[in-house]
């Protein structure tokens, strides 16, 4: 029994040592969103300030644990007036809720390099579990010897689930701003 306990302890140490930590490389990553506008088109935007880390023991990120934080004040839709409105109490209310966070709870493989990523998204003071699609693009070394990996995460959330309910009604009776928001995160990770 004592030998079995020693073997289990050694295996536990080996598993912890096999974990790899990765940080997001913001100069080679992007966080984008799109929402319907007046039913006929989409408005797109980005968040330019964010940070995150990924811990994984498997090379294909199939057991990834992801923590991600966005500075909501960094919202940018290429329209300063609209961006200020998005920061106001009508939308993000950034003075009160300056951060948006995502913490993964599970990764389920759906195909080669493809996963369902579940986690808790906190936005505007509300936390909800969401499911996103994650694609692993591969791992390589850059010319300076840094190990890099690529992930693409996509999904759709309903903004009203997070208390972002501002809207207007158009003449035809439809809503000016769509409730569903498409998210696309193209992330390059660097091994630390």
C-alpha positions, -999 to +999 in steps of 0.1 A: +000+000+000+029+024+008+044+017-026+011+025-043+009+059-024+044+068-035+036+059-071+004+081-070+024+110-055+051+108-082+024+106-109+007+137-094+040+156-094+047+145-131+012+158-141+017+191-125+051+195-141+036+186-175+013+216-174+022+244-198+013+280-193+006+303-223+000+340-224-019+359-251+003+378-275-019+410-280+002+422-310-009+390-329-044+386-316-078+403-320-111+403-302-140+413-325-178+416-322-206+422-346-243+431-341-272+437-364-280+474-371-314+485-384-320+448-395-302+456-428-266+455-419-240+448-391-218+471-370-185+457-360-161+466-333-130+454-314-117+455-278-081+466-280-070+460-244-072+425-229-050+399-213-053+362-207-036+329-200-041+293-209-029+263-189-029+229-206-012+195-202-021+183-237-004+196-268-037+200-287-053+222-259-081+196-254-078+202-216-072+239-217-081+261-187-086+296-200-088+329-181-095+361-200-101+397-191-111+426-214-109+463-206-144+473-218-133+509-220-111+498-250-142+493-272-137+507-307-162+507-335-143+534-356-169+560-344-160+580-313-196+592-306-209+556-308-180+543-286-188+569-259-225+558-261-214+521-257-193+531-226-223+549-210-251+536-187-272+527-218-248+499-226-216+487-208-217+513-180-179+511-178-175+534-148-192+507-128-183+476-148-149+483-164-140+446-170-154+417-189-141+382-179-143+347-192-132+316-171-135+282-188-152+253-171-148+226-197-134+217-232-151+190-252-136+176-284-159+177-314-134+169-341-098+171-351-086+204-335-122+214-328-139+218-294-168+232-275-155+256-249-178+262-220-172+289-194-185+317-173-187+351-189-191+381-166-203+412-184-221+443-170-221+427-135-239+395-147-223+361-149-237+334-173-224+301-186-219+302-223-206+277-250-182+288-277-166+270-306-128+267-303-104+257-331-068+248-325-046+261-354-013+245-344+019+251-326+052+263-340+084+282-331+089+318-343+123+330-357+134+340-322+128+306-306+095+314-289+069+286-290+036+300-303+001+284-307-031+296-324-067+294-312-098+308-328-129+311-306-163+320-320-198+322-307-230+342-302-244+357-270-276+375-263-267+409-249-300+413-230-290+382-209-263+405-195-286+435-189-276+454-221-312+462-231-310+496-247-328+498-280-350+518-303-379+508-325-378+516-362-407+529-382-416+494-395-417+481-359-384+462-358-356+468-333-327+491-344-300+471-326-299+433-327-299+414-294-275+387-306-238+396-306-213+375-327-179+372-311-147+362-329-114+359-309-083+351-330-056+344-304-019+338-307-004+323-275+032+324-264+045+297-241+061+310-209 
